[in-house]
Amino acid sequence: AASHVLIDVREKLQYDICHLPGSVNIPVQRVAQSISELEAACEGKEEVYVLCRRGIFSNSATREVLALAAGGAFSPASPLSGGKIK
């Protein structure tokens, strides 16, 4: 089993067109409201990576995930440098 989780914060339509295998789609606008979904995705994972197409939304989503993780519910997150198109 993977020791990491990929959180793809693009819109569902973009995710459905193309996404990395095993990634979880939580659109950036829903991150703050998706605590239970984030907890389930991150359970038992050592690393959490947040990605989007170019890296812009993943940076803001990472800040939100880090704030939510501060309570110890799941691991800290890192943005995937350059986004998915790099």
A tleap script that builds the chain and sets N, CA, C and O, in Angstrom:
source leaprc.protein.ff14SB
mol = sequence {
  NALA ALA SER HIE VAL LEU ILE ASP VAL ARG
  GLU LYS LEU GLN TYR ASP ILE CYS HIE LEU
  PRO GLY SER VAL ASN ILE PRO VAL GLN ARG
  VAL ALA GLN SER ILE SER GLU LEU GLU ALA
  ALA CYS GLU GLY LYS GLU GLU VAL TYR VAL
  LEU CYS ARG ARG GLY ILE PHE SER ASN SER
  ALA THR ARG GLU VAL LEU ALA LEU ALA ALA
  GLY GLY ALA PHE SER PRO ALA SER PRO LEU
  SER GLY GLY LYS ILE CLYS
}
set mol.1.N position { 0.846 -1.195 0.000 }
set mol.1.CA position { 0.000 0.000 0.000 }
set mol.1.C position { 0.880 1.243 0.000 }
set mol.1.O position { 1.949 1.265 0.609 }
set mol.2.N position { 0.419 2.256 -0.682 }
set mol.2.CA position { 1.173 3.509 -0.794 }
set mol.2.C position { 1.227 4.231 0.550 }
set mol.2.O position { 0.261 4.216 1.312 }
set mol.3.N position { 2.357 4.857 0.827 }
set mol.3.CA position { 2.516 5.617 2.063 }
set mol.3.C position { 2.112 7.074 1.870 }
set mol.3.O position { 2.298 7.904 2.759 }
set mol.4.N position { 1.561 7.374 0.703 }
set mol.4.CA position { 1.169 8.753 0.408 }
set mol.4.C position { -0.214 8.771 -0.245 }
set mol.4.O position { -0.722 7.751 -0.711 }
set mol.5.N position { -0.795 9.957 -0.261 }
set mol.5.CA position { -2.068 10.157 -0.952 }
set mol.5.C position { -1.931 11.414 -1.815 }
set mol.5.O position { -1.287 12.387 -1.423 }
set mol.6.N position { -2.542 11.371 -2.983 }
set mol.6.CA position { -2.574 12.517 -3.893 }
set mol.6.C position { -3.976 13.109 -3.863 }
set mol.6.O position { -4.946 12.423 -4.186 }
set mol.7.N position { -4.090 14.369 -3.479 }
set mol.7.CA position { -5.368 15.067 -3.483 }
set mol.7.C position { -5.373 15.989 -4.696 }
set mol.7.O position { -4.605 16.950 -4.751 }
set mol.8.N position { -6.225 15.704 -5.657 }
set mol.8.CA position { -6.348 16.494 -6.885 }
set mol.8.C position { -7.450 17.517 -6.662 }
set mol.8.O position { -8.612 17.148 -6.490 }
set mol.9.N position { -7.097 18.809 -6.661 }
set mol.9.CA position { -8.061 19.859 -6.326 }
set mol.9.C position { -8.680 20.546 -7.552 }
set mol.9.O position { -9.260 21.626 -7.443 }
set mol.10.N position { -8.548 19.906 -8.709 }
set mol.10.CA position { -9.190 20.457 -9.904 }
set mol.10.C position { -10.681 20.130 -9.879 }
set mol.10.O position { -11.130 19.271 -9.121 }
set mol.11.N position { -11.439 20.832 -10.723 }
set mol.11.CA position { -12.865 20.553 -10.858 }
set mol.11.C position { -13.075 19.125 -11.331 }
set mol.11.O position { -12.206 18.551 -11.988 }
set mol.12.N position { -14.234 18.543 -10.997 }
set mol.12.CA position { -14.528 17.153 -11.349 }
set mol.12.C position { -14.409 16.894 -12.845 }
set mol.12.O position { -13.892 15.851 -13.243 }
set mol.13.N position { -14.871 17.812 -13.677 }
set mol.13.CA position { -14.793 17.638 -15.126 }
set mol.13.C position { -13.341 17.470 -15.572 }
set mol.13.O position { -13.036 16.586 -16.373 }
set mol.14.N position { -12.444 18.314 -15.056 }
set mol.14.CA position { -11.026 18.203 -15.396 }
set mol.14.C position { -10.452 16.888 -14.882 }
set mol.14.O position { -9.680 16.226 -15.574 }
set mol.15.N position { -10.831 16.518 -13.676 }
set mol.15.CA position { -10.361 15.263 -13.085 }
set mol.15.C position { -10.828 14.068 -13.919 }
set mol.15.O position { -10.064 13.136 -14.168 }
set mol.16.N position { -12.087 14.108 -14.344 }
set mol.16.CA position { -12.632 13.003 -15.132 }
set mol.16.C position { -11.937 12.856 -16.483 }
set mol.16.O position { -11.811 11.743 -16.993 }
set mol.17.N position { -11.491 13.957 -17.061 }
set mol.17.CA position { -10.798 13.913 -18.351 }
set mol.17.C position { -9.445 13.219 -18.208 }
set mol.17.O position { -9.074 12.391 -19.040 }
set mol.18.N position { -8.716 13.557 -17.155 }
set mol.18.CA position { -7.374 13.002 -16.960 }
set mol.18.C position { -6.964 13.190 -15.505 }
set mol.18.O position { -7.048 14.297 -14.972 }
set mol.19.N position { -6.523 12.121 -14.866 }
set mol.19.CA position { -6.022 12.226 -13.492 }
set mol.19.C position { -4.989 11.136 -13.230 }
set mol.19.O position { -4.910 10.141 -13.950 }
set mol.20.N position { -4.215 11.345 -12.199 }
set mol.20.CA position { -3.207 10.359 -11.812 }
set mol.20.C position { -3.881 9.190 -11.102 }
set mol.20.O position { -4.752 9.403 -10.258 }
set mol.21.N position { -3.495 7.969 -11.428 }
set mol.21.CA position { -4.095 6.800 -10.787 }
set mol.21.C position { -3.953 6.866 -9.264 }
set mol.21.O position { -2.890 7.195 -8.738 }
set mol.22.N position { -5.032 6.552 -8.581 }
set mol.22.CA position { -5.014 6.537 -7.124 }
set mol.22.C position { -5.259 7.881 -6.472 }
set mol.22.O position { -5.356 7.959 -5.247 }
set mol.23.N position { -5.361 8.944 -7.257 }
set mol.23.CA position { -5.600 10.260 -6.668 }
set mol.23.C position { -7.058 10.393 -6.236 }
set mol.23.O position { -7.937 9.694 -6.739 }
set mol.24.N position { -7.292 11.304 -5.297 }
set mol.24.CA position { -8.625 11.569 -4.777 }
set mol.24.C position { -9.008 12.973 -5.207 }
set mol.24.O position { -8.233 13.912 -5.027 }
set mol.25.N position { -10.198 13.124 -5.774 }
set mol.25.CA position { -10.640 14.431 -6.258 }
set mol.25.C position { -11.454 15.158 -5.197 }
set mol.25.O position { -12.551 14.731 -4.838 }
set mol.26.N position { -10.903 16.262 -4.698 }
set mol.26.CA position { -11.619 17.170 -3.806 }
set mol.26.C position { -11.378 18.568 -4.362 }
set mol.26.O position { -10.332 19.158 -4.091 }
set mol.27.N position { -12.329 19.116 -5.140 }
set mol.27.CA position { -12.129 20.432 -5.746 }
set mol.27.C position { -11.768 21.500 -4.716 }
set mol.27.O position { -12.256 21.476 -3.586 }
set mol.28.N position { -10.916 22.425 -5.114 }
set mol.28.CA position { -10.376 23.432 -4.204 }
set mol.28.C position { -11.484 24.187 -3.457 }
set mol.28.O position { -11.301 24.549 -2.295 }
set mol.29.N position { -12.610 24.423 -4.098 }
set mol.29.CA position { -13.695 25.149 -3.451 }
set mol.29.C position { -14.358 24.339 -2.335 }
set mol.29.O position { -15.068 24.905 -1.504 }
set mol.30.N position { -14.135 23.024 -2.306 }
set mol.30.CA position { -14.757 22.158 -1.306 }
set mol.30.C position { -13.804 21.693 -0.214 }
set mol.30.O position { -14.231 21.001 0.711 }
set mol.31.N position { -12.546 22.047 -0.292 }
set mol.31.CA position { -11.557 21.515 0.653 }
set mol.31.C position { -11.968 21.763 2.098 }
set mol.31.O position { -11.965 20.836 2.908 }
set mol.32.N position { -12.318 22.987 2.429 }
set mol.32.CA position { -12.656 23.319 3.822 }
set mol.32.C position { -13.903 22.593 4.313 }
set mol.32.O position { -14.045 22.364 5.515 }
set mol.33.N position { -14.804 22.230 3.412 }
set mol.33.CA position { -16.036 21.537 3.795 }
set mol.33.C position { -15.893 20.014 3.724 }
set mol.33.O position { -16.854 19.296 3.999 }
set mol.34.N position { -14.729 19.518 3.366 }
set mol.34.CA position { -14.544 18.086 3.124 }
set mol.34.C position { -13.652 17.419 4.153 }
set mol.34.O position { -12.831 16.567 3.811 }
set mol.35.N position { -13.808 17.802 5.412 }
set mol.35.CA position { -12.928 17.282 6.459 }
set mol.35.C position { -13.006 15.762 6.551 }
set mol.35.O position { -11.970 15.100 6.610 }
set mol.36.N position { -14.211 15.194 6.564 }
set mol.36.CA position { -14.320 13.740 6.709 }
set mol.36.C position { -13.759 13.012 5.487 }
set mol.36.O position { -13.162 11.944 5.621 }
set mol.37.N position { -13.948 13.582 4.302 }
set mol.37.CA position { -13.386 12.988 3.087 }
set mol.37.C position { -11.859 13.044 3.116 }
set mol.37.O position { -11.189 12.090 2.721 }
set mol.38.N position { -11.311 14.174 3.590 }
set mol.38.CA position { -9.856 14.306 3.720 }
set mol.38.C position { -9.311 13.325 4.753 }
set mol.38.O position { -8.284 12.686 4.528 }
set mol.39.N position { -10.001 13.210 5.881 }
set mol.39.CA position { -9.555 12.276 6.917 }
set mol.39.C position { -9.511 10.848 6.378 }
set mol.39.O position { -8.554 10.115 6.626 }
set mol.40.N position { -10.552 10.457 5.640 }
set mol.40.CA position { -10.604 9.102 5.087 }
set mol.40.C position { -9.482 8.889 4.078 }
set mol.40.O position { -8.840 7.839 4.083 }
set mol.41.N position { -9.239 9.873 3.212 }
set mol.41.CA position { -8.198 9.751 2.190 }
set mol.41.C position { -6.805 9.702 2.810 }
set mol.41.O position { -5.917 9.026 2.290 }
set mol.42.N position { -6.610 10.414 3.914 }
set mol.42.CA position { -5.282 10.551 4.512 }
set mol.42.C position { -4.997 9.546 5.615 }
set mol.42.O position { -3.870 9.474 6.104 }
set mol.43.N position { -5.988 8.777 6.011 }
set mol.43.CA position { -5.821 7.824 7.114 }
set mol.43.C position { -4.693 6.835 6.827 }
set mol.43.O position { -4.697 6.148 5.805 }
set mol.44.N position { -3.739 6.777 7.734 }
set mol.44.CA position { -2.624 5.840 7.623 }
set mol.44.C position { -1.547 6.250 6.634 }
set mol.44.O position { -0.596 5.499 6.420 }
set mol.45.N position { -1.670 7.411 6.033 }
set mol.45.CA position { -0.680 7.872 5.050 }
set mol.45.C position { 0.367 8.740 5.739 }
set mol.45.O position { 0.047 9.513 6.642 }
set mol.46.N position { 1.600 8.610 5.314 }
set mol.46.CA position { 2.680 9.406 5.879 }
set mol.46.C position { 2.803 10.759 5.197 }
set mol.46.O position { 3.207 11.742 5.818 }
set mol.47.N position { 2.451 10.805 3.912 }
set mol.47.CA position { 2.595 12.038 3.154 }
set mol.47.C position { 1.320 12.321 2.365 }
set mol.47.O position { 0.666 11.416 1.846 }
set mol.48.N position { 0.993 13.608 2.295 }
set mol.48.CA position { -0.163 14.069 1.539 }
set mol.48.C position { 0.334 15.081 0.523 }
set mol.48.O position { 0.978 16.066 0.885 }
set mol.49.N position { 0.036 14.841 -0.749 }
set mol.49.CA position { 0.421 15.761 -1.814 }
set mol.49.C position { -0.841 16.326 -2.443 }
set mol.49.O position { -1.797 15.598 -2.711 }
set mol.50.N position { -0.834 17.626 -2.675 }
set mol.50.CA position { -1.974 18.311 -3.271 }
set mol.50.C position { -1.561 18.772 -4.659 }
set mol.50.O position { -0.508 19.388 -4.828 }
set mol.51.N position { -2.391 18.472 -5.657 }
set mol.51.CA position { -2.025 18.856 -7.015 }
set mol.51.C position { -3.197 19.457 -7.769 }
set mol.51.O position { -4.360 19.208 -7.452 }
set mol.52.N position { -2.863 20.250 -8.770 }
set mol.52.CA position { -3.822 20.811 -9.709 }
set mol.52.C position { -3.123 20.873 -11.069 }
set mol.52.O position { -2.073 20.258 -11.253 }
set mol.53.N position { -3.686 21.596 -11.999 }
set mol.53.CA position { -3.104 21.623 -13.346 }
set mol.53.C position { -1.764 22.347 -13.391 }
set mol.53.O position { -0.801 21.831 -13.958 }
set mol.54.N position { -1.694 23.543 -12.798 }
set mol.54.CA position { -0.463 24.338 -12.888 }
set mol.54.C position { 0.200 24.631 -11.554 }
set mol.54.O position { 1.288 25.208 -11.528 }
set mol.55.N position { -0.416 24.256 -10.459 }
set mol.55.CA position { 0.185 24.477 -9.143 }
set mol.55.C position { -0.361 25.666 -8.388 }
set mol.55.O position { -0.017 25.854 -7.221 }
set mol.56.N position { -1.201 26.477 -9.009 }
set mol.56.CA position { -1.728 27.674 -8.351 }
set mol.56.C position { -2.773 27.297 -7.301 }
set mol.56.O position { -2.665 27.704 -6.144 }
set mol.57.N position { -3.780 26.524 -7.698 }
set mol.57.CA position { -4.824 26.127 -6.755 }
set mol.57.C position { -4.291 25.176 -5.699 }
set mol.57.O position { -4.765 25.190 -4.563 }
set mol.58.N position { -3.319 24.357 -6.049 }
set mol.58.CA position { -2.792 23.411 -5.063 }
set mol.58.C position { -2.087 24.144 -3.923 }
set mol.58.O position { -2.100 23.669 -2.787 }
set mol.59.N position { -1.477 25.284 -4.204 }
set mol.59.CA position { -0.837 26.054 -3.134 }
set mol.59.C position { -1.865 26.553 -2.133 }
set mol.59.O position { -1.663 26.423 -0.925 }
set mol.60.N position { -2.981 27.130 -2.618 }
set mol.60.CA position { -4.000 27.622 -1.690 }
set mol.60.C position { -4.692 26.465 -0.980 }
set mol.60.O position { -4.994 26.562 0.209 }
set mol.61.N position { -4.946 25.373 -1.695 }
set mol.61.CA position { -5.580 24.210 -1.071 }
set mol.61.C position { -4.665 23.592 -0.022 }
set mol.61.O position { -5.140 23.119 1.011 }
set mol.62.N position { -3.365 23.590 -0.273 }
set mol.62.CA position { -2.416 23.054 0.710 }
set mol.62.C position { -2.487 23.842 2.003 }
set mol.62.O position { -2.450 23.263 3.088 }
set mol.63.N position { -2.589 25.170 1.897 }
set mol.63.CA position { -2.719 25.994 3.107 }
set mol.63.C position { -3.977 25.601 3.886 }
set mol.63.O position { -3.942 25.520 5.114 }
set mol.64.N position { -5.082 25.357 3.185 }
set mol.64.CA position { -6.324 24.943 3.852 }
set mol.64.C position { -6.162 23.570 4.497 }
set mol.64.O position { -6.582 23.366 5.636 }
set mol.65.N position { -5.556 22.628 3.776 }
set mol.65.CA position { -5.360 21.283 4.320 }
set mol.65.C position { -4.446 21.340 5.541 }
set mol.65.O position { -4.691 20.643 6.526 }
set mol.66.N position { -3.403 22.155 5.490 }
set mol.66.CA position { -2.505 22.293 6.645 }
set mol.66.C position { -3.252 22.848 7.850 }
set mol.66.O position { -3.028 22.405 8.977 }
set mol.67.N position { -4.130 23.806 7.623 }
set mol.67.CA position { -4.911 24.369 8.726 }
set mol.67.C position { -5.830 23.299 9.325 }
set mol.67.O position { -5.967 23.202 10.544 }
set mol.68.N position { -6.456 22.501 8.459 }
set mol.68.CA position { -7.326 21.427 8.942 }
set mol.68.C position { -6.523 20.336 9.644 }
set mol.68.O position { -7.004 19.739 10.607 }
set mol.69.N position { -5.316 20.072 9.178 }
set mol.69.CA position { -4.472 19.028 9.754 }
set mol.69.C position { -3.862 19.444 11.087 }
set mol.69.O position { -3.381 18.601 11.844 }
set mol.70.N position { -3.880 20.727 11.372 }
set mol.70.CA position { -3.277 21.213 12.610 }
set mol.70.C position { -3.900 20.551 13.836 }
set mol.70.O position { -3.266 20.453 14.886 }
set mol.71.N position { -5.127 20.106 13.698 }
set mol.71.CA position { -5.796 19.413 14.796 }
set mol.71.C position { -5.351 17.975 14.955 }
set mol.71.O position { -5.807 17.288 15.869 }
set mol.72.N position { -4.463 17.500 14.078 }
set mol.72.CA position { -3.935 16.148 14.187 }
set mol.72.C position { -4.768 15.076 13.506 }
set mol.72.O position { -4.513 13.884 13.683 }
set mol.73.N position { -5.766 15.492 12.726 }
set mol.73.CA position { -6.636 14.516 12.070 }
set mol.73.C position { -5.904 13.726 10.985 }
set mol.73.O position { -6.190 12.549 10.767 }
set mol.74.N position { -4.966 14.376 10.310 }
set mol.74.CA position { -4.216 13.703 9.259 }
set mol.74.C position { -2.895 14.404 9.045 }
set mol.74.O position { -2.629 15.441 9.652 }
set mol.75.N position { -2.069 13.844 8.186 }
set mol.75.CA position { -0.707 14.325 7.959 }
set mol.75.C position { -0.680 15.692 7.301 }
set mol.75.O position { -1.615 16.060 6.590 }
set mol.76.N position { 0.394 16.454 7.534 }
set mol.76.CA position { 0.579 17.708 6.812 }
set mol.76.C position { 0.665 17.459 5.310 }
set mol.76.O position { 0.993 16.357 4.869 }
set mol.77.N position { 0.367 18.488 4.538 }
set mol.77.CA position { 0.326 18.349 3.084 }
set mol.77.C position { 1.416 19.175 2.427 }
set mol.77.O position { 1.917 20.141 3.004 }
set mol.78.N position { 1.778 18.780 1.204 }
set mol.78.CA position { 2.744 19.515 0.391 }
set mol.78.C position { 2.162 19.693 -1.007 }
set mol.78.O position { 1.564 18.766 -1.554 }
set mol.79.N position { 2.337 20.906 -1.599 }
set mol.79.CA position { 1.871 21.063 -2.972 }
set mol.79.C position { 2.824 20.340 -3.917 }
set mol.79.O position { 4.032 20.303 -3.683 }
set mol.80.N position { 2.282 19.772 -4.974 }
set mol.80.CA position { 3.099 19.121 -5.984 }
set mol.80.C position { 3.632 20.222 -6.883 }
set mol.80.O position { 2.864 20.855 -7.608 }
set mol.81.N position { 4.921 20.455 -6.847 }
set mol.81.CA position { 5.555 21.568 -7.545 }
set mol.81.C position { 5.239 21.563 -9.036 }
set mol.81.O position { 5.429 20.555 -9.717 }
set mol.82.N position { 4.755 22.697 -9.535 }
set mol.82.CA position { 4.508 22.855 -10.961 }
set mol.82.C position { 3.177 22.333 -11.435 }
set mol.82.O position { 2.807 22.555 -12.588 }
set mol.83.N position { 2.450 21.647 -10.585 }
set mol.83.CA position { 1.151 21.123 -10.977 }
set mol.83.C position { 1.254 19.892 -11.857 }
set mol.83.O position { 2.336 19.331 -12.035 }
set mol.84.N position { 0.142 19.483 -12.397 }
set mol.84.CA position { 0.046 18.247 -13.161 }
set mol.84.C position { 0.681 18.348 -14.534 }
set mol.84.O position { 1.124 17.335 -15.075 }
set mol.85.N position { 0.740 19.548 -15.119 }
set mol.85.CA position { 1.241 19.655 -16.497 }
set mol.85.C position { 2.761 19.685 -16.572 }
set mol.85.O position { 3.316 19.656 -17.671 }
set mol.86.N position { 3.425 19.741 -15.476 }
set mol.86.CA position { 4.891 19.799 -15.487 }
set mol.86.C position { 5.478 18.429 -15.692 }
set mol.86.O position { 6.700 18.281 -15.729 }
savepdb mol mol.pdb
quit
